[in-house]
């Protein structure tokens, strides 16, 4: 069922910790042989500053501030390359204190028509609860939190359902946030990512597919 309506699949790897944003620039990535010199030259740089850094390498958008570092891509063939880049950076910067890592899977669905789109929202919550006070109620955001992970890892699962972030008509985003605390991993973010890489993709797709199937749209 997921493939029936899936329009865009995105990946976001988020590290939470203490960062020096200005270090991780396109030029630094080239110096460490993590990207080609041509990629650094052609990078679309939004800002390089002590407080915040953001640039686009075409296959991954890199955004950092002092507390958060994110690698984001909607190009599925490059997902492993995004993983390798993120992991390699923090293998080099191994003294960087990182408290958690989030593997975010975003599935943008395009529903076929307005009726299906409304029915989707109405199944998430009973919109009739608002009929006495609202003329045409619509759900905007829903979050589901799983505090105790079934795999036993420290952390949680958070599922967020919202209208398409790109503003696509009849579009719905399902964001599966696989959050892992690193206290049990001796702050080893790269190893944590590699050890859980296949499992996080399998589970996020299974959750999303089962959810859509159970909706019975």
N, CA, C and O of each residue as an XYZ file, in Angstrom:
868
protein
N       0.818     -1.222      0.000
C       0.000      0.000      0.000
C       0.848      1.267      0.000
O       0.446      2.281     -0.570
N       2.016      1.216      0.635
C       2.878      2.395      0.687
C       3.285      2.837     -0.709
O       3.214      4.023     -1.033
N       3.710      1.888     -1.536
C       4.177      2.228     -2.882
C       3.062      2.803     -3.752
O       3.334      3.525     -4.712
N       1.830      2.492     -3.429
C       0.696      2.962     -4.231
C       0.592      4.479     -4.226
O       0.253      5.081     -5.244
N       0.880      5.099     -3.090
C       0.705      6.542     -2.955
C       1.992      7.289     -2.657
O       1.979      8.516     -2.556
N       3.108      6.575     -2.514
C       4.367      7.232     -2.165
C       4.858      8.109     -3.315
O       5.032      7.643     -4.441
N       5.077      9.387     -3.010
C       5.579     10.340     -4.002
C       7.058     10.639     -3.781
O       7.849     10.606     -4.723
N       7.432     10.931     -2.528
C       8.816     11.274     -2.198
C       9.187     10.604     -0.882
O       8.430     10.658      0.087
N      10.357      9.972     -0.853
C      10.893      9.420      0.391
C      12.143     10.201      0.755
O      13.048     10.351     -0.066
N      12.194     10.699      1.983
C      13.339     11.496      2.426
C      13.978     10.872      3.655
O      13.339     10.135      4.406
N      15.237     11.181      3.838
C      15.998     10.719      4.996
C      16.640     11.918      5.667
O      17.172     12.808      5.004
N      16.583     11.930      6.990
C      17.254     12.967      7.764
C      17.982     12.295      8.927
O      17.369     11.608      9.745
N      19.298     12.503      8.987
C      20.094     12.004     10.109
C      20.427     13.200     10.988
O      21.073     14.149     10.544
N      19.984     13.146     12.230
C      20.157     14.283     13.143
C      20.994     13.862     14.350
O      20.709     12.855     14.998
N      22.028     14.647     14.640
C      22.849     14.458     15.834
C      22.559     15.595     16.802
O      22.458     16.755     16.403
N      22.427     15.252     18.068
C      22.251     16.264     19.115
C      23.471     16.205     20.019
O      23.865     15.135     20.483
N      24.062     17.364     20.262
C      25.263     17.388     21.091
C      25.838     18.776     21.178
O      25.098     19.757     21.249
N      27.162     18.870     21.173
C      27.862     20.153     21.235
C      28.765     20.249     20.000
O      29.710     19.474     19.849
N      28.461     21.213     19.117
C      29.165     21.294     17.839
C      29.801     22.669     17.636
O      29.364     23.675     18.194
N      30.844     22.669     16.821
C      31.446     23.907     16.339
C      31.108     23.980     14.848
O      31.859     23.468     14.018
N      29.985     24.612     14.505
C      29.452     24.527     13.133
C      30.436     24.904     12.036
O      30.492     24.251     10.993
N      31.210     25.953     12.269
C      32.040     26.500     11.198
C      33.106     25.513     10.720
O      33.620     25.652      9.610
N      33.444     24.524     11.540
C      34.460     23.534     11.139
C      33.979     22.718      9.949
O      34.738     22.488      9.008
N      32.722     22.276      9.982
C      32.242     21.308      8.982
C      31.745     22.050      7.748
O      30.545     22.085      7.477
N      32.655     22.630      7.020
C      32.360     23.377      5.793
C      32.652     22.505      4.574
O      33.322     21.481      4.708
N      32.170     22.878      3.393
C      32.520     22.123      2.180
C      34.030     22.017      1.966
O      34.531     20.974      1.546
N      34.744     23.094      2.254
C      36.200     23.070      2.069
C      36.847     22.050      3.010
O      37.770     21.337      2.618
N      36.358     21.984      4.256
C      36.898     21.024      5.228
C      36.600     19.599      4.790
O      37.446     18.716      4.939
N      35.404     19.362      4.250
C      35.049     18.024      3.774
C      35.989     17.580      2.651
O      36.385     16.417      2.579
N      36.334     18.521      1.786
C      37.284     18.211      0.711
C      38.669     17.927      1.285
O      39.338     16.984      0.862
N      39.095     18.741      2.243
C      40.408     18.564      2.872
C      40.537     17.179      3.503
O      41.621     16.595      3.512
N      39.429     16.656      4.030
C      39.435     15.347      4.674
C      39.060     14.218      3.699
O      38.839     13.078      4.108
N      38.995     14.556      2.417
C      38.699     13.574      1.365
C      37.328     12.913      1.543
O      37.152     11.738      1.221
N      36.366     13.675      2.056
C      35.008     13.152      2.236
C      34.105     13.485      1.060
O      33.125     12.783      0.810
N      34.431     14.559      0.330
C      33.738     14.886     -0.917
C      34.789     15.345     -1.927
O      35.916     15.673     -1.557
N      34.408     15.364     -3.203
C      35.327     15.810     -4.245
C      35.465     17.334     -4.203
O      34.557     18.034     -3.753
N      36.582     17.829     -4.665
C      36.797     19.273     -4.709
C      35.732     19.963     -5.557
O      35.290     21.065     -5.235
N      35.330     19.313     -6.629
C      34.293     19.869     -7.505
C      32.975     20.063     -6.747
O      32.267     21.046     -6.964
N      32.656     19.119     -5.860
C      31.428     19.239     -5.080
C      31.494     20.431     -4.138
O      30.503     21.139     -3.964
N      32.639     20.657     -3.537
C      32.805     21.787     -2.626
C      32.671     23.113     -3.371
O      32.056     24.057     -2.876
N      33.256     23.169     -4.570
C      33.190     24.399     -5.367
C      31.753     24.694     -5.781
O      31.324     25.848     -5.777
N      31.006     23.642     -6.141
C      29.632     23.819     -6.633
C      28.582     23.823     -5.526
O      27.391     23.959     -5.807
N      29.006     23.677     -4.272
C      28.049     23.658     -3.164
C      27.272     24.975     -3.108
O      27.839     26.053     -3.287
N      25.972     24.869     -2.857
C      25.133     26.057     -2.690
C      25.162     26.435     -1.205
O      24.465     25.837     -0.385
N      25.963     27.414     -0.884
C      26.174     27.803      0.510
C      25.177     28.888      0.898
O      25.148     29.959      0.291
N      24.362     28.608      1.907
C      23.431     29.598      2.440
C      24.100     30.454      3.504
O      23.958     31.677      3.511
N      24.826     29.806      4.396
C      25.505     30.563      5.444
C      26.633     29.722      6.039
O      26.469     28.526      6.279
N      27.769     30.356      6.270
C      28.888     29.773      7.020
C      29.218     30.761      8.127
O      29.772     31.830      7.871
N      28.878     30.404      9.353
C      29.023     31.318     10.482
C      29.351     30.504     11.728
O      29.092     29.302     11.784
N      29.920     31.172     12.721
C      30.256     30.474     13.961
C      29.043     29.834     14.624
O      29.166     28.811     15.298
N      27.853     30.446     14.431
C      26.646     29.975     15.097
C      25.832     28.996     14.245
O      25.143     28.130     14.784
N      25.910     29.128     12.949
C      25.085     28.289     12.065
C      25.773     28.113     10.715
O      26.412     29.028     10.196
N      25.625     26.918     10.165
C      26.168     26.583      8.842
C      25.091     25.840      8.065
O      24.429     24.949      8.599
N      24.920     26.212      6.799
C      23.999     25.453      5.947
C      24.463     25.518      4.497
O      24.747     26.590      3.964
N      24.532     24.343      3.871
C      24.895     24.287      2.457
C      24.307     23.020      1.838
O      24.008     22.043      2.525
N      24.154     23.074      0.518
C      23.546     21.974     -0.226
C      24.571     21.431     -1.220
O      25.092     22.168     -2.057
N      24.853     20.128     -1.116
C      25.789     19.481     -2.043
C      25.059     18.817     -3.209
O      25.650     18.037     -3.956
N      23.794     19.126     -3.358
C      22.896     18.583     -4.384
C      22.284     17.255     -3.941
O      21.087     17.045     -4.137
N      23.063     16.363     -3.356
C      22.534     15.076     -2.912
C      22.290     15.029     -1.410
O      21.700     14.077     -0.900
N      22.754     16.082     -0.691
C      22.512     16.165      0.751
C      22.561     17.629      1.182
O      23.421     18.397      0.752
N      21.608     17.990      2.049
C      21.588     19.316      2.653
C      22.156     19.191      4.060
O      21.672     18.393      4.863
N      23.185     19.981      4.357
C      23.858     19.931      5.655
C      23.516     21.198      6.429
O      23.708     22.309      5.936
N      23.006     21.020      7.648
C      22.629     22.155      8.498
C      23.149     21.914      9.910
O      22.904     20.860     10.496
N      23.868     22.896     10.456
C      24.416     22.773     11.802
C      24.200     24.047     12.595
O      24.250     25.153     12.057
N      23.959     23.869     13.895
C      24.151     24.952     14.842
C      24.927     24.363     16.018
O      25.453     23.256     15.907
N      25.009     25.059     17.111
C      25.858     24.580     18.206
C      25.283     23.364     18.939
O      26.005     22.693     19.676
N      23.997     23.073     18.747
C      23.350     21.973     19.455
C      22.858     20.850     18.545
O      22.530     19.763     19.020
N      22.806     21.109     17.248
C      22.148     20.152     16.345
C      22.857     20.115     15.004
O      23.242     21.152     14.463
N      23.027     18.916     14.475
C      23.661     18.726     13.163
C      22.779     17.794     12.341
O      22.464     16.687     12.780
N      22.382     18.235     11.157
C      21.447     17.439     10.345
C      21.976     17.238      8.924
O      22.542     18.147      8.317
N      21.771     16.008      8.407
C      22.069     15.667      7.022
C      20.755     15.181      6.419
O      20.174     14.206      6.895
N      20.288     15.856      5.377
C      18.957     15.559      4.841
C      19.024     15.339      3.327
O      19.707     16.072      2.612
N      18.306     14.319      2.852
C      18.289     14.021      1.417
C      16.961     13.396      1.018
O      16.354     12.650      1.786
N      16.521     13.711     -0.195
C      15.341     13.062     -0.755
C      15.712     12.257     -2.006
O      14.854     11.908     -2.816
N      17.010     11.973     -2.140
C      17.500     11.182     -3.266
C      17.873      9.791     -2.745
O      18.966      9.577     -2.220
N      16.941      8.861     -2.907
C      17.074      7.525     -2.322
C      18.391      6.840     -2.681
O      19.000      6.230     -1.802
N      18.864      6.909     -3.935
C      20.127      6.226     -4.265
C      21.330      6.738     -3.464
O      22.358      6.063     -3.397
N      21.210      7.926     -2.856
C      22.322      8.520     -2.112
C      22.202      8.315     -0.605
O      23.034      8.825      0.145
N      21.187      7.583     -0.143
C      20.994      7.452      1.306
C      22.211      6.825      1.993
O      22.615      7.275      3.065
N      22.786      5.808      1.392
C      23.980      5.190      1.985
C      25.157      6.162      1.987
O      25.969      6.162      2.913
N      25.246      6.991      0.946
C      26.328      7.988      0.887
C      26.149      9.039      1.975
O      27.129      9.516      2.546
N      24.891      9.406      2.266
C      24.607     10.356      3.351
C      25.057      9.752      4.680
O      25.694     10.421      5.494
N      24.718      8.483      4.886
C      25.166      7.777      6.095
C      26.681      7.784      6.209
O      27.228      8.081      7.271
N      27.357      7.458      5.117
C      28.822      7.369      5.140
C      29.450      8.727      5.431
O      30.428      8.822      6.173
N      28.879      9.782      4.838
C      29.413     11.124      5.079
C      29.250     11.509      6.547
O      30.198     11.967      7.186
N      28.040     11.321      7.076
C      27.771     11.693      8.464
C      28.662     10.903      9.422
O      29.261     11.472     10.335
N      28.745      9.600      9.207
C      29.546      8.757     10.087
C      31.031      9.112      9.990
O      31.731      9.140     11.002
N      31.505      9.380      8.784
C      32.929      9.698      8.595
C      33.313     10.999      9.286
O      34.394     11.114      9.863
N      32.416     11.976      9.220
C      32.693     13.263      9.871
C      32.953     13.064     11.362
O      33.900     13.617     11.922
N      32.085     12.256     11.997
C      32.214     12.119     13.449
C      33.178     11.005     13.867
O      33.466     10.830     15.051
N      33.667     10.260     12.881
C      34.826      9.413     13.169
C      36.070     10.287     13.266
O      36.946     10.056     14.099
N      36.129     11.299     12.396
C      37.259     12.226     12.426
C      37.161     13.130     13.655
O      38.145     13.348     14.362
N      35.952     13.651     13.894
C      35.736     14.535     15.048
C      35.240     13.697     16.227
O      34.191     13.984     16.802
N      35.993     12.674     16.576
C      35.534     11.689     17.554
C      35.426     12.242     18.969
O      34.798     11.619     19.826
N      36.026     13.399     19.228
C      35.918     14.001     20.553
C      34.664     14.856     20.704
O      34.378     15.357     21.791
N      33.920     15.020     19.617
C      32.686     15.809     19.683
C      31.670     15.115     20.582
O      31.327     13.960     20.331
N      31.177     15.787     21.622
C      30.185     15.152     22.493
C      28.810     15.087     21.809
O      28.211     16.116     21.498
N      28.327     13.869     21.585
C      27.019     13.651     20.959
C      26.168     12.828     21.915
O      26.576     11.750     22.347
N      24.988     13.335     22.243
C      24.131     12.673     23.237
C      23.077     11.762     22.613
O      22.607     10.824     23.256
N      22.707     12.035     21.365
C      21.699     11.191     20.719
C      21.774     11.338     19.211
O      22.323     12.308     18.688
N      21.215     10.363     18.530
C      21.127     10.416     17.071
C      19.705     10.047     16.664
O      19.103      9.139     17.236
N      19.178     10.751     15.682
C      17.841     10.471     15.180
C      17.900     10.105     13.710
O      18.477     10.835     12.903
N      17.306      8.978     13.364
C      17.195      8.554     11.972
C      15.737      8.780     11.567
O      14.840      8.047     11.984
N      15.526      9.792     10.761
C      14.180     10.209     10.403
C      13.835      9.761      8.990
O      14.575     10.018      8.040
N      12.703      9.091      8.874
C      12.223      8.620      7.577
C      10.929      9.355      7.263
O       9.941      9.223      7.985
N      10.939     10.128      6.185
C       9.770     10.922      5.820
C       9.184     10.383      4.525
O       9.854     10.346      3.494
N       7.924      9.966      4.592
C       7.224      9.446      3.422
C       6.129     10.439      3.041
O       5.192     10.665      3.807
N       6.252     11.030      1.853
C       5.198     11.931      1.383
C       4.251     11.145      0.472
O       4.647     10.631     -0.574
N       2.999     11.071      0.899
C       1.978     10.372      0.128
C       1.128     11.390     -0.628
O       0.835     12.469     -0.112
N       0.737     11.043     -1.843
C      -0.204     11.858     -2.596
C      -1.488     11.053     -2.742
O      -1.524     10.052     -3.458
N      -2.543     11.493     -2.059
C      -3.819     10.796     -2.121
C      -4.564     11.197     -3.384
O      -4.342     12.292     -3.903
N      -5.441     10.340     -3.891
C      -5.997     10.536     -5.237
C      -6.977     11.693     -5.390
O      -7.076     12.255     -6.481
N      -7.700     12.068     -4.346
C      -8.711     13.108     -4.500
C      -9.061     13.701     -3.139
O      -8.598     13.228     -2.101
N      -9.882     14.739     -3.165
C     -10.236     15.451     -1.942
C     -11.011     14.569     -0.970
O     -10.830     14.672      0.243
N     -11.866     13.712     -1.493
C     -12.659     12.832     -0.634
C     -11.755     11.883      0.162
O     -11.947     11.697      1.363
N     -10.778     11.290     -0.513
C      -9.849     10.380      0.159
C      -8.997     11.137      1.162
O      -8.708     10.637      2.249
N      -8.597     12.346      0.791
C      -7.779     13.191      1.665
C      -8.529     13.520      2.959
O      -7.964     13.452      4.050
N      -9.815     13.880      2.819
C     -10.627     14.191      4.001
C     -10.847     12.937      4.841
O     -10.776     12.980      6.070
N     -11.114     11.826      4.170
C     -11.365     10.568      4.881
C     -10.126     10.138      5.670
O     -10.235      9.590      6.767
N      -8.964     10.390      5.104
C      -7.704     10.078      5.785
C      -7.639     10.813      7.122
O      -7.366     10.206      8.157
N      -7.893     12.130      7.094
C      -7.852     12.914      8.317
C      -8.940     12.522      9.302
O      -8.712     12.495     10.511
N     -10.121     12.219      8.782
C     -11.251     11.867      9.645
C     -11.032     10.536     10.347
O     -11.611     10.289     11.405
N     -10.201      9.675      9.764
C      -9.905      8.399     10.410
C      -8.841      8.542     11.500
O      -8.751      7.709     12.402
N      -8.045      9.596     11.409
C      -7.057      9.846     12.444
C      -7.722     10.317     13.736
O      -7.286      9.973     14.834
N      -8.766     11.094     13.590
C      -9.549     11.549     14.748
C     -10.974     11.810     14.288
O     -11.194     12.169     13.132
N     -11.934     11.637     15.167
C     -13.344     11.814     14.813
C     -13.659     13.302     14.714
O     -13.842     13.973     15.729
N     -13.721     13.815     13.489
C     -13.964     15.244     13.279
C     -15.374     15.652     13.676
O     -15.661     16.842     13.807
N     -16.254     14.684     13.868
C     -17.625     15.008     14.297
C     -17.651     15.587     15.706
O     -18.636     16.207     16.106
N     -16.577     15.390     16.454
C     -16.492     15.956     17.798
C     -16.570     17.485     17.779
O     -16.909     18.108     18.785
N     -16.251     18.085     16.617
C     -16.168     19.535     16.509
C     -17.332     20.144     15.721
O     -17.360     21.355     15.498
N     -18.281     19.324     15.305
C     -19.334     19.793     14.407
C     -20.189     20.903     14.984
O     -20.682     21.748     14.237
N     -20.377     20.922     16.299
C     -21.236     21.942     16.903
C     -20.604     23.330     16.891
O     -21.309     24.334     16.990
N     -19.295     23.392     16.773
C     -18.603     24.675     16.877
C     -17.834     25.074     15.622
O     -17.580     26.259     15.404
N     -17.459     24.095     14.792
C     -16.669     24.391     13.597
C     -17.423     23.956     12.350
O     -18.083     22.917     12.345
N     -17.324     24.744     11.306
C     -18.058     24.465     10.073
C     -17.419     23.329      9.285
O     -18.110     22.421      8.824
N     -16.101     23.383      9.132
C     -15.399     22.383      8.317
C     -14.065     22.020      8.973
O     -13.015     22.407      8.459
N     -14.073     21.286     10.098
C     -12.828     20.969     10.814
C     -11.920     20.035     10.023
O     -12.390     19.101      9.373
N     -10.624     20.293     10.086
C      -9.613     19.440      9.451
C      -8.461     19.227     10.422
O      -8.083     20.139     11.157
N      -7.913     18.037     10.421
C      -6.762     17.766     11.279
C      -5.494     18.246     10.587
O      -5.339     18.076      9.378
N      -4.581     18.852     11.358
C      -3.341     19.376     10.801
C      -2.131     18.527     11.184
O      -1.314     18.186     10.328
N      -2.015     18.185     12.460
C      -0.859     17.415     12.912
C      -1.264     16.401     13.971
O      -2.092     16.681     14.839
N      -0.667     15.220     13.884
C      -0.885     14.183     14.888
C       0.459     13.552     15.213
O       1.226     13.230     14.305
N       0.757     13.368     16.505
C       2.002     12.720     16.903
C       1.713     11.511     17.780
O       0.877     11.560     18.682
N       2.416     10.438     17.499
C       2.335      9.208     18.275
C       3.723      8.932     18.840
O       4.711      8.975     18.107
N       3.805      8.649     20.137
C       5.093      8.419     20.783
C       5.140      7.012     21.369
O       4.243      6.608     22.109
N       6.201      6.266     21.031
C       6.458      4.960     21.639
C       7.662      5.123     22.558
O       8.800      5.217     22.098
N       7.399      5.155     23.856
C       8.481      5.414     24.811
C       9.401      4.217     24.993
O      10.612      4.384     25.139
N       8.844      3.017     24.985
C       9.637      1.810     25.219
C       9.810      1.050     23.906
O       8.894      0.382     23.427
N      11.003      1.172     23.342
C      11.274      0.537     22.064
C      11.254     -0.989     22.206
O      11.751     -1.541     23.187
N      10.674     -1.649     21.216
C      10.605     -3.107     21.244
C      11.974     -3.754     21.060
O      12.191     -4.890     21.481
N      12.904     -3.020     20.426
C      14.231     -3.602     20.192
C      15.148     -3.463     21.407
O      16.285     -3.934     21.383
N      14.666     -2.825     22.453
C      15.447     -2.715     23.673
C      16.476     -1.599     23.689
O      17.135     -1.393     24.709
N      16.636     -0.868     22.583
C      17.600      0.227     22.547
C      17.100      1.401     23.380
O      15.891      1.606     23.490
N      18.009      2.175     23.966
C      17.590      3.357     24.710
C      17.129      4.441     23.745
O      17.843      4.782     22.802
N      15.955      4.975     23.976
C      15.431      5.988     23.077
C      13.945      5.797     22.874
O      13.278      5.177     23.703
N      13.420      6.321     21.781
C      11.988      6.207     21.519
C      11.694      6.307     20.029
O      12.566      6.620     19.220
N      10.451      6.033     19.696
C       9.956      6.213     18.341
C       8.876      7.294     18.381
O       7.985      7.260     19.230
N       8.960      8.240     17.468
C       7.942      9.284     17.372
C       7.435      9.327     15.930
O       8.221      9.424     14.988
N       6.133      9.255     15.774
C       5.520      9.289     14.447
C       4.693     10.561     14.326
O       3.807     10.815     15.142
N       4.985     11.347     13.316
C       4.258     12.597     13.102
C       3.573     12.557     11.728
O       4.201     12.254     10.714
N       2.296     12.862     11.722
C       1.515     12.886     10.484
C       1.015     14.306     10.272
O       0.424     14.902     11.173
N       1.253     14.849      9.084
C       0.893     16.240      8.815
C       0.676     16.432      7.310
O       1.047     15.567      6.517
N       0.075     17.562      6.914
C      -0.031     17.859      5.488
C       1.345     17.970      4.853
O       2.337     18.218      5.538
N       1.398     17.788      3.557
C       2.664     17.833      2.824
C       3.457     19.091      3.143
O       2.935     20.203      3.055
N       4.720     18.912      3.513
C       5.589     20.047      3.799
C       5.905     20.857      2.549
O       6.333     22.008      2.643
N       5.697     20.261      1.386
C       5.940     20.963      0.123
C       4.689     21.664     -0.384
O       4.704     22.320     -1.426
N       3.588     21.512      0.383
C       2.340     22.165     -0.019
C       1.652     21.496     -1.188
O       0.852     22.128     -1.879
N       1.951     20.215     -1.424
C       1.356     19.487     -2.549
C      -0.109     19.189     -2.251
O      -0.443     18.784     -1.138
N      -0.974     19.382     -3.221
C      -2.399     19.134     -3.059
C      -2.651     17.663     -2.733
O      -2.127     16.773     -3.404
N      -3.451     17.416     -1.707
C      -3.783     16.077     -1.217
C      -2.536     15.308     -0.748
O      -2.519     14.077     -0.750
N      -1.501     16.049     -0.350
C      -0.266     15.416      0.114
C      -0.249     15.262      1.629
O      -0.721     16.131      2.361
N       0.302     14.144      2.082
C       0.413     13.849      3.506
C       1.834     13.377      3.800
O       2.364     12.522      3.092
N       2.446     13.930      4.837
C       3.774     13.492      5.273
C       3.646     12.580      6.490
O       2.952     12.905      7.454
N       4.317     11.447      6.432
C       4.424     10.560      7.591
C       5.897     10.504      7.961
O       6.719      9.980      7.208
N       6.222     11.051      9.133
C       7.607     11.157      9.576
C       7.838     10.179     10.721
O       7.236     10.304     11.787
N       8.716      9.204     10.493
C       9.080      8.227     11.517
C      10.427      8.627     12.097
O      11.449      8.540     11.417
N      10.433      9.067     13.357
C      11.663      9.494     14.023
C      12.178      8.365     14.916
O      11.580      8.049     15.944
N      13.287      7.769     14.509
C      13.941      6.693     15.254
C      15.035      7.337     16.096
O      16.132      7.600     15.604
N      14.730      7.591     17.371
C      15.621      8.339     18.257
C      16.371      7.378     19.175
O      15.756      6.586     19.890
N      17.699      7.450     19.152
C      18.535      6.567     19.965
C      19.432      7.397     20.871
O      20.208      8.227     20.397
N      19.322      7.169     22.183
C      20.237      7.803     23.138
C      21.575      7.067     23.096
O      21.622      5.846     22.946
N      22.652      7.826     23.230
C      23.979      7.243     23.038
C      24.718      6.914     24.328
O      25.886      6.526     24.278
N      24.080      7.055     25.466
C      24.771      6.783     26.726
C      25.278      5.343     26.797
O      26.334      5.074     27.369
N      24.509      4.418     26.205
C      24.907      3.006     26.257
C      25.922      2.644     25.180
O      26.407      1.513     25.135
N      26.241      3.595     24.321
C      27.133      3.318     23.201
C      28.439      4.096     23.302
O      29.153      4.262     22.314
N      28.739      4.565     24.496
C      29.997      5.303     24.726
C      30.175      6.435     23.724
O      31.276      6.699     23.241
N      29.050      7.102     23.423
C      29.076      8.260     22.529
C      29.543      7.903     21.110
O      30.059      8.763     20.397
N      29.366      6.654     20.704
C      29.837      6.213     19.394
C      28.709      6.319     18.371
O      28.052      5.329     18.053
N      28.496      7.516     17.868
C      27.415      7.753     16.920
C      27.609      7.005     15.601
O      26.650      6.418     15.101
N      28.819      7.003     15.013
C      28.995      6.275     13.750
C      28.650      4.789     13.868
O      27.946      4.248     13.015
N      29.138      4.130     14.912
C      28.847      2.704     15.068
C      27.350      2.463     15.261
O      26.800      1.501     14.726
N      26.697      3.332     16.020
C      25.262      3.202     16.264
C      24.476      3.279     14.960
O      23.532      2.517     14.749
N      24.868      4.199     14.094
C      24.176      4.345     12.809
C      24.342      3.082     11.965
O      23.358      2.557     11.443
N      25.567      2.593     11.825
C      25.814      1.427     10.984
C      25.115      0.180     11.527
O      24.560     -0.604     10.758
N      25.141     -0.003     12.838
C      24.550     -1.200     13.424
C      23.024     -1.239     13.273
O      22.425     -2.314     13.255
N      22.405     -0.068     13.166
C      20.947     -0.010     13.118
C      20.402      0.424     11.761
O      19.198      0.632     11.609
N      21.284      0.560     10.778
C      20.893      1.127      9.486
C      19.807      0.314      8.790
O      18.751      0.861      8.475
N      20.027     -0.944      8.545
C      19.041     -1.765      7.834
C      17.758     -1.902      8.646
O      16.659     -1.851      8.094
N      17.901     -2.076      9.963
C      16.722     -2.277     10.814
C      15.826     -1.048     10.848
O      14.602     -1.172     10.882
N      16.430      0.142     10.840
C      15.601      1.337     10.932
C      14.789      1.554      9.662
O      13.656      2.032      9.725
N      15.360      1.203      8.504
C      14.608      1.310      7.258
C      13.488      0.282      7.207
O      12.367      0.594      6.803
N      13.793     -0.937      7.616
C      12.785     -1.998      7.596
C      11.604     -1.653      8.495
O      10.446     -1.810      8.109
N      11.916     -1.181      9.699
C      10.829     -0.903     10.636
C       9.995      0.300     10.197
O       8.769      0.263     10.298
N      10.630      1.353      9.716
C       9.886      2.545      9.310
C       8.944      2.232      8.148
O       7.814      2.719      8.113
N       9.405      1.426      7.205
C       8.540      1.053      6.079
C       7.414      0.140      6.531
O       6.280      0.262      6.070
N       7.737     -0.777      7.439
C       6.698     -1.686      7.939
C       5.616     -0.925      8.699
O       4.426     -1.171      8.503
N       6.029     -0.004      9.565
C       5.073      0.797     10.321
C       4.167      1.594      9.385
O       2.947      1.607      9.544
N       4.784      2.258      8.406
C       4.022      3.101      7.490
C       3.085      2.271      6.632
O       1.928      2.642      6.438
N       3.574      1.149      6.114
C       2.750      0.290      5.261
C       1.572     -0.295      6.040
O       0.447     -0.319      5.540
N       1.828     -0.764      7.259
C       0.752     -1.329      8.066
C      -0.280     -0.264      8.426
O      -1.482     -0.528      8.435
N       0.200      0.934      8.719
C      -0.710      2.034      9.046
C      -1.644      2.355      7.881
O      -2.854      2.492      8.061
N      -1.059      2.476      6.671
C      -1.876      2.793      5.498
C      -2.875      1.663      5.217
O      -4.036      1.917      4.897
N      -2.414      0.424      5.340
C      -3.303     -0.710      5.118
C      -4.463     -0.704      6.099
O      -5.607     -0.948      5.716
N      -4.170     -0.426      7.364
C      -5.213     -0.411      8.393
C      -6.187      0.752      8.232
O      -7.297      0.705      8.762
N      -5.788      1.781      7.516
C      -6.683      2.909      7.268
C      -7.882      2.507      6.401
O      -8.973      3.062      6.528
N      -7.650      1.522      5.512
C      -8.707      1.011      4.630
C      -9.421      2.127      3.874
O     -10.645      2.259      3.899
N      -8.602      2.911      3.209
C      -9.144      4.038      2.445
C      -9.779      3.578      1.122
O     -10.283      4.402      0.359
